[in-house]
Each structure stands twice: as structure tokens, then as C-alpha cells.
Amino acid sequence: MGAAAVMAGAPAAGARSGPDDGRLRSALEEVHRAGMVGIDAAVRAGGREWRGASGVADLATGRPLRPGTRHRVGSITKTFTAAAILQQVEKGRVRLDAPIGRYLPDVVPGERGRKITVRMLLNHTSGLSEYLLAAFPSLAGFPSLPDMSAKSLDDNRFRRFRPEELIKMGLALPAKEPGSLPGVYSNTNYLILGLLLEKVTGAKAEDYITEHVIRRAGLRHTTLPAGPRIKGPHPRMYEAMHGLLDPPRDYSVYDPSWVGVGASLVSTVEDLNRFYSALLGGRIVSRASLARMQRTVPVSTQVYEDTIEYGLGLRKVTIPGCGTFWGHDGTMWGAGALSLTRADGARQMSQAINLMRWNTLDASGEPRPHPIDKALSAFQRQALCT
């Protein structure tokens, strides 16, 4: 799905070479006290690793959230898909600046197929709109939600979408001129890339990514699920829909085909750190391909008109006085995740939460500040910068 909030502001003074266990634990618990149902995190710094979790995995039973839990990590999936595409570039099967119509003339036909390149799909400068606005009618005015319900979320809980069906929805919506800046973050781009991957490899996109990205990175608890239920220990995932769902509703059982290879990954925070270490260390794609992935452009997110620095499936986050970080973030119904690795590889943090859209909205449709926001930012500062 769309990009999630990432910490802002300067770090606390007194940078350390390794994680401070006590301060990290205290900051993590403060996120739960601020209202987050549960948070799971992994931090690596100074050659040391720290794992922690706070809160509950199930509000009904009070089951505590434990480290090692599997989570839906949303658009972090895009980095995996982008890496798979870059592998095909290295093999000569795909050219970044070739028009997508050369490979998929029936998927993106006509002039748009001739103008939109593979690179534009990867960095969200294709101009194509977000199909979610058509697939989930109650989101058409998101975040204002004009029908004041989550009916389309519930109606589609077990619906099996085909990528071609969703792409067609996105293509039918108004679009910007291909290549114009800022780009527009859109899951439509990555579903098209999934079909491209299948065209040039002859394998299902999920299968190729599993074999050549997930396994190459040595990930043991990361999957691209084929159905609505997560295998292995995982929390309930609570969606508040900006106060429209009160109490928040559990969407941990939900067919992820509505996001496919754009956002359906299930992983652990430890696996996410391991993946970005492998990618940024040149073990998933070549150093030349990694350099291409790290060439960023401004991209507008789906919600609240934030602009981010986006490469080919990678976000660049600069924290004043702390450094430059690479990674991604993502949301699903009831679930959110963020994974950042410092440019020198020496500092990492991955976090996963099981409550989303906790902020209520003001009269203009903007989110009101919530204690969770401040507590999450403080934890991220502690993990990455102190």
C-alpha cells in the first residue's frame, strides 16, 4: 500500500556505537503506552543486535506480542520486486529505459505503452493512478472516506483479484504525463512489473522472487502468501480507519491478492534487517544495479501529499545530524512496517505494528496529532541515532 510515516527531526545528542538495551526497551514500551496495540522491533548497531516487543498480539485474549512474530509488511515488498527486475536487467532480458509496451503490449497498450518505461514503473514516474481507489470504492475520497464506512474492505476480505483486473482499474483513472515530476506513488506500477517479471522469466512472479531474492538473502521466515491466512505465529491486525472503526477491527485474515507483488509480503523484523543488509551489501543485485536503485526522484505519496525521495524500489531518508538511510515502509489493513539501514550499513532498524490509521481527522481531512506519533518517532530516534 502507500508509504507510512517515517521519523523526522534531529537525533538526541551523544551517538553510541551500539544499541542501549534499557533505553530501547523504555522507548518501545512507551509506544504501547501511547496507544499502539503492539510493536515488534529489531535494531543492529556496533556489531550488536537487539530485539524487543511490547504490547499485545490479540486484544480479545491479551496474548502478548513476542519477538520473532510474522507480520504483513506492505510495500516493503516493492524492494523485493524491484530487485527481481534488476536481476533481469543484468541478464539482458529487460532494459530499464525500454517502453513497457515492448514487453506487455496488451497490458499497457497504445501511446502510454510507448511512453512509459520500465524505470518509470520502478520509480513511480509513470503517471499511472492508484487502482485502489477503484477496487475499494469507500477509499475514493481517502482520507475523507465520504461514505463513512469500511464496507468495501469487508466485502473484499476473501475476494481473489487478478493483477490484470486491478491494472485495468488503474489505467482507467486519470493519469499524469509519463516522466513528469514529482512522481505519483502507485501500486499499479508494481503489479505491471509483476507481469513483466512473469513474461521474461516464465515463472510466477511470487515464485521467482521467493527463489531468487528471498532465498538468496537467506530469509527463513519471509513469504509471499497465496491465501488470506498467515502461516506461523502472528498478531491480530487492527484497522481504526481514522476513527471510523471504533473499536478497531481485526483484518489479519485478508486475501492479499489486492496488492500482489506490490505489498503482500509476510516477514519478521529480523528478516527485514537481514534482507536490506544483503541488498545494500551487493549480494542480491550487482553494485551497478544497486547504484541504479539508489538514484532518487521526488515522489508524492498517496495520502496527505507528502513527498519522498524514491529510487527503484528504495526510499532514501536523510535524518539531520544522524545520516542517510535506505529502505522502505508499508501498510496493510491493520498492519504497518518500516525498515531502514544507514548508508554505511552499520546501523539498522526494522519495526512492525498491528494498529493502523489511529489518527482521527480534522475538518479538512488531515490527521490530528496522536501520542503514538511522538512515541514512534522517539523510538526510531533511539534506534537509529543514539
C-alpha positions in Angstrom: 0.0 0.0 0.0 1.0 3.6 0.5 4.0 4.9 2.3 3.9 5.2 6.1 5.2 7.9 8.3 9.0 8.0 8.9 10.7 9.8 11.8 11.5 13.4 11.4 13.7 15.8 13.4 17.2 15.8 14.8 18.5 12.9 16.9 19.3 13.1 20.5 22.8 14.0 21.4 25.5 11.5 22.2 25.7 8.9 19.5 26.6 5.4 20.6 28.4 2.6 18.8 25.8 0.0 19.9 22.2 -0.2 21.0 21.4 0.8 24.5 19.2 -2.0 25.7 17.5 -0.1 28.5 16.7 3.0 26.5 15.4 1.0 23.6 13.2 -1.1 25.8 11.8 2.0 27.5 11.1 3.8 24.2 9.4 0.7 22.8 7.2 0.3 25.8 6.3 4.0 25.5 4.8 3.3 22.0 2.5 0.8 23.6 1.6 3.1 26.4 0.7 5.8 23.9 -2.0 3.6 22.4 -0.3 1.2 20.0 -1.7 -2.3 20.3 1.7 -4.0 19.7 5.1 -3.2 18.3 7.9 -5.6 17.4 11.4 -4.3 16.5 15.0 -5.3 15.7 18.0 -3.0 15.9 21.6 -3.7 14.8 24.4 -1.3 15.6 28.1 -1.5 16.6 28.2 -5.2 15.7 25.4 -5.9 18.3 21.8 -6.8 17.8 18.7 -6.0 19.9 15.2 -7.5 19.7 12.2 -6.4 21.5 8.4 -6.4 21.5 5.8 -4.6 23.6 2.0 -4.8 23.8 -0.4 -7.5 22.8 -0.9 -9.6 19.7 -4.6 -10.2 20.4 -6.8 -7.8 22.3 -9.5 -10.4 23.0 -7.2 -12.8 24.8 -4.4 -10.5 26.0 -1.8 -12.7 24.3 1.4 -10.7 24.4 3.3 -9.8 21.2 6.6 -11.7 21.2 9.8 -11.2 19.2 10.1 -13.4 16.1 6.4 -12.8 15.2 5.5 -12.7 11.5 3.9 -9.6 10.1 2.3 -8.2 7.0 4.9 -5.6 5.9 3.1 -4.0 3.0 5.0 -2.0 0.4 8.4 -3.2 1.7 7.5 -5.9 -0.9 8.4 -3.4 -3.6 12.1 -3.5 -2.8 12.0 -7.3 -3.3 10.1 -6.9 -6.6 12.4 -4.2 -7.8 15.5 -6.3 -7.0 14.0 -9.2 -9.1 13.5 -6.8 -12.1 17.1 -5.5 -11.8 18.3 -9.1 -11.9 16.5 -9.4 -15.3 18.3 -6.2 -16.4 21.6 -7.8 -15.5 20.7 -10.8 -17.6 19.8 -8.6 -20.6 16.2 -9.7 -20.6 14.9 -6.2 -19.6 16.1 -2.7 -20.4 15.3 0.0 -17.9 14.6 2.6 -20.5 12.6 0.4 -22.9 8.9 1.1 -23.1 6.7 -1.3 -21.2 4.6 -1.7 -24.3 7.6 -3.6 -25.9 7.1 -6.4 -23.3 3.4 -6.1 -22.4 1.6 -4.5 -25.3 -1.8 -6.0 -24.2 -1.4 -4.8 -20.7 -0.4 -1.2 -21.3 -1.5 -0.6 -24.9 -1.2 2.4 -27.2 0.6 5.6 -26.6 1.1 5.1 -22.9 2.7 1.7 -23.5 5.1 3.5 -25.8 5.9 6.4 -23.4 6.1 4.6 -20.1 9.4 2.9 -19.5 10.3 0.1 -17.0 12.3 2.7 -15.0 9.2 4.9 -14.7 7.3 2.0 -13.2 10.0 1.3 -10.7 10.4 4.8 -9.5 6.7 5.8 -9.8 7.1 8.4 -12.5 4.8 6.6 -15.0 2.0 8.9 -14.1 -0.4 6.0 -13.6 -3.0 6.3 -10.9 -3.6 4.2 -7.9 -6.1 1.3 -8.7 -7.0 1.0 -5.0 -9.4 4.0 -5.5 -11.4 1.9 -7.9 -11.0 -1.5 -6.2 -12.2 -0.2 -2.9 -14.9 2.4 -3.5 -15.0 3.6 0.1 -11.4 4.9 -0.4 -12.3 7.0 -3.4 -12.0 10.2 -1.4 -9.4 8.8 1.1 -8.7 10.1 3.7 -12.1 11.8 3.8 -14.0 8.5 3.3 -17.2 10.1 2.1 -19.4 7.1 2.6 -18.2 6.9 6.3 -17.9 3.2 6.3 -15.5 0.3 5.7 -18.0 -1.7 3.7 -15.7 -2.3 0.7 -12.9 -3.6 3.0 -15.3 -6.2 4.4 -16.8 -7.0 1.0 -13.4 -7.8 -0.4 -11.9 -9.7 2.5 -11.9 -13.0 0.6 -12.1 -11.8 -2.9 -9.4 -13.1 -5.2 -8.2 -10.3 -7.5 -6.2 -10.9 -10.7 -3.4 -8.4 -11.4 -4.8 -7.7 -14.9 -8.1 -6.8 -13.3 -6.5 -4.3 -10.9 -4.2 -2.8 -13.5 -7.2 -2.2 -15.8 -8.8 -0.2 -13.0 -5.7 1.9 -12.6 -5.4 2.5 -16.3 -9.0 3.8 -16.4 -8.3 6.5 -13.9 -6.9 10.0 -14.8 -3.1 9.9 -15.3 -0.2 12.4 -15.3 2.2 12.7 -18.3 4.8 9.9 -18.1 8.1 11.1 -16.7 6.7 14.2 -15.0 7.9 15.2 -11.5 7.1 14.7 -8.8 6.1 11.1 -9.5 2.9 9.6 -8.0 3.3 6.6 -5.7 1.0 3.9 -7.2 0.6 0.2 -6.7 -0.5 0.0 -10.3 3.2 0.3 -11.3 4.3 -2.7 -9.3 1.5 -5.0 -10.5 2.6 -4.3 -14.0 6.2 -5.1 -13.0 5.0 -8.4 -11.6 3.5 -9.3 -15.0 6.8 -8.2 -16.7 8.7 -10.5 -14.4 6.5 -13.4 -15.4 6.8 -12.6 -19.1 10.6 -12.6 -19.1 11.2 -15.5 -16.6 8.4 -17.8 -17.5 7.7 -18.3 -13.8 5.1 -16.9 -11.4 6.3 -13.6 -10.0 5.9 -14.8 -6.4 7.8 -18.0 -7.2 10.7 -16.1 -8.9 11.0 -13.6 -6.0 11.0 -16.4 -3.5 13.7 -18.4 -5.2 16.0 -15.6 -6.4 15.5 -12.8 -3.8 14.1 -14.2 -0.5 16.2 -17.4 -0.5 19.3 -15.6 -1.9 19.1 -13.3 1.1 18.9 -16.3 3.5 15.5 -15.3 4.9 13.8 -18.1 6.8 10.5 -16.5 7.8 9.6 -14.5 4.8 6.9 -15.5 2.3 4.7 -14.1 -0.5 1.4 -15.6 0.7 -1.0 -17.3 -1.7 -4.0 -17.1 0.6 -5.7 -15.0 3.2 -4.2 -16.7 6.3 -0.7 -16.2 7.6 1.3 -19.4 8.5 3.2 -19.3 11.7 2.9 -17.1 14.8 1.4 -13.7 14.0 -0.6 -11.0 15.7 -4.2 -9.8 15.0 -4.0 -6.7 12.9 -6.3 -3.8 13.9 -7.6 -1.2 11.5 -9.0 2.0 13.0 -9.7 3.8 9.7 -9.1 7.2 11.3 -11.7 6.6 14.0 -14.4 5.2 11.7 -13.9 1.8 13.1 -14.3 2.1 16.9 -13.1 -0.2 18.3 -10.6 -1.1 15.6 -11.4 -4.2 13.5 -9.2 -7.2 13.0 -8.1 -7.7 9.4 -5.3 -10.3 10.0 -7.3 -12.7 7.8 -7.5 -11.0 4.4 -6.7 -12.1 0.8 -3.6 -10.2 -0.2 -4.2 -10.5 -3.9 -5.4 -7.0 -3.9 -1.8 -5.8 -3.7 0.1 -8.8 -5.1 3.8 -8.3 -5.6 3.4 -4.6 -4.6 2.7 -5.2 -0.9 1.7 -8.8 0.1 5.0 -9.9 1.8 4.9 -11.6 5.2 8.2 -11.3 7.2 9.8 -10.7 10.5 11.7 -7.6 11.6 14.9 -9.7 11.9 14.5 -11.0 8.3 13.9 -7.4 7.1 17.2 -6.3 8.6 18.9 -9.3 7.0 17.4 -8.6 3.6 18.5 -5.0 3.5 22.0 -5.9 4.6 22.2 -8.4 1.8 20.8 -5.9 -0.8 22.9 -2.9 0.2 25.9 -5.2 0.5 25.7 -6.2 -3.2 24.6 -9.8 -2.5 21.1 -9.6 -4.2 21.9 -7.4 -7.2 25.2 -6.1 -8.6 26.8 -2.9 -7.3 25.9 -1.3 -10.6 22.3 -2.3 -10.2 22.3 -1.1 -6.6 23.6 2.3 -7.8 20.6 2.5 -10.2 18.2 1.6 -7.4 19.6 4.5 -5.3 19.1 7.2 -7.9 16.1 9.0 -6.5 13.4 11.4 -7.7 10.7 13.2 -5.8 7.5 11.2 -5.5 4.2 12.2 -3.9 2.7 9.6 -1.6 -1.0 8.5 -1.8 -2.0 10.2 1.4 -1.6 13.7 2.8 0.6 14.8 -0.1 3.9 14.1 1.4 6.9 14.0 -1.0 9.6 11.3 -0.6 12.9 10.6 -2.3 12.4 7.4 -4.2 14.7 5.3 -6.3 14.0 1.9 -7.9 12.0 0.3 -5.1 14.1 2.0 -2.4 13.4 5.1 -0.3 16.1 7.5 0.8 15.6 9.0 4.2 18.0 11.7 5.5 18.0 12.4 9.2 19.8 15.7 10.1 22.8 15.0 12.3 22.3 11.3 12.0 22.9 10.2 8.4 21.4 8.9 5.2 19.3 5.7 5.4 17.9 3.4 2.7 14.9 1.1 3.0 11.1 1.1 2.7 7.9 1.2 4.7 4.5 -0.1 4.1 1.0 -0.6 5.4 -1.8 -3.1 5.1 -5.2 -3.1 6.7 -4.3 -3.2 10.4 -0.5 -3.6 9.9 2.5 -1.4 9.3 6.2 -1.8 9.0 9.4 0.2 8.4 12.9 -0.9 7.7 15.9 1.5 7.5 19.6 0.8 7.0 22.3 3.5 7.3 24.2 4.1 4.1 27.4 2.6 5.6 25.5 -0.5 6.7 26.5 -0.1 10.3 23.1 0.8 11.7 19.7 -0.8 11.1 16.2 -0.8 12.5 13.1 -2.7 11.4 9.7 -2.3 13.2 6.3 -3.7 12.8 3.0 -2.6 14.4 -0.5 -4.1 14.5 -2.7 -1.0 14.6 -3.1 1.4 11.6 -4.7 4.8 10.9 -5.1 5.6 14.6 -5.3 9.3 14.0 -8.7 10.9 13.8 -9.2 13.5 11.0 -9.9 17.2 11.3 -12.5 19.1 9.3 -10.0 19.4 6.3 -9.3 15.7 6.3 -5.9 16.0 7.8 -4.8 13.6 10.7 -4.9 15.1 14.2 -1.6 14.5 16.2 -1.7 11.5 18.4 0.7 10.4 21.2 1.5 7.3 19.2 3.2 9.6 16.5 5.5 11.2 19.0 6.3 7.9 20.7 7.1 6.1 17.4 9.4 9.0 16.4 11.2 8.8 19.7 11.8 5.1 19.4 13.1 5.5 15.9 15.5 8.2 17.0 16.7 6.0 19.8 17.2 3.0 17.5 18.9 4.9 14.6 20.7 7.9 16.1 21.7 7.4 19.7 
